[in-house]
Amino acid sequence: MSGHSATAVLTKTEGRPAHRLRWALADGWTITLRDLKHWAAQPWGIIFGLLFSVMLVLMFGYLFGGAIEVPGGGGYREFLMPGMFAMTMLFGLEATYTAVTTDADRGVTDRFRAMPIAGSAVVVGRASADMLNSVLTLAALVICGLAVGWRWHEGVGKALAAFGLLLLLRFALLWLGIWLALVLRTPEALMALQILVWPLGFLSNVYVSPTTMPGWLGAVAEWNPLSATVSATRELFGNPGWGGESWAAQHATLMALVWPVALIAIFFPLSVRAYRGLSR
């Protein structure tokens, strides 16, 4: 390491916590800009991701809508959209995993580790870029939902709270994706991740009521973090939902906060530790 690099490392790692935090945030923003520039140069991944989300809405809204009885007799697309919003946040887990493992496979992560930057900067920068992508995806889905007849009915304040819960879920799952990518470190393991993601998405209250499932399976579905967010957002949007008698169903909004906070508390420090522990 050169004298200049060594001085930079000492400057960033020594001194007051506020000083180190400022450098960590600056380094994280630099990594975020790097990811955004990469997307601008190769936008097809973002475009196809948006088209996939819109395709799911159109497919479930028009192909399967007539076969599903909506609770309370409400409009099917108003019932569908909160679930599709949450499913898209869940599917973002795969995009995060792919981006992190691609950087590791190409040696980009190793080059970052050789630079005098904060240990958390790479994962924080990745998270920030992915959250911006999630906001874009959610906005596209909202436009699509409005085009097919979905509306919110409880005012702008509650609608914004619902969108906040959706992005909070995405932020929590994002750290799970980063941690898995840093631990597994192989693009080939994406198939194994998909095998976990899809059952997690369908073992929820997005499409069917947990009360129609076998007892133990319905309990798992009701305690699924995705189910909590879907129930809470349906309520905040004023859209029809399944309801339920279990404690988790009766306190969906609380659980839509507790689950993501718990996941962040677990997987954010694990992600930073896994990044720092990578072999050089």
HUNORGI-V493816 format. One record per helix or strand of 3 or more residues. SS is the DSSP state (2 for helix, 1 for strand). FROM is the first residue (numbers start at 1). LEN is the number of residues. If there is no record, write none. Layout:
BEGIN
ss=SS from=FROM len=LEN
ss=SS from=FROM len=LEN
END
This chain:
BEGIN
ss=2 from=3 len=11
ss=2 from=17 len=25
ss=2 from=44 len=19
ss=2 from=65 len=3
ss=2 from=71 len=3
ss=2 from=76 len=30
ss=2 from=108 len=6
ss=2 from=121 len=27
ss=2 from=156 len=29
ss=2 from=187 len=16
ss=2 from=210 len=3
ss=2 from=215 len=8
ss=2 from=225 len=13
ss=2 from=247 len=4
ss=2 from=252 len=25
END
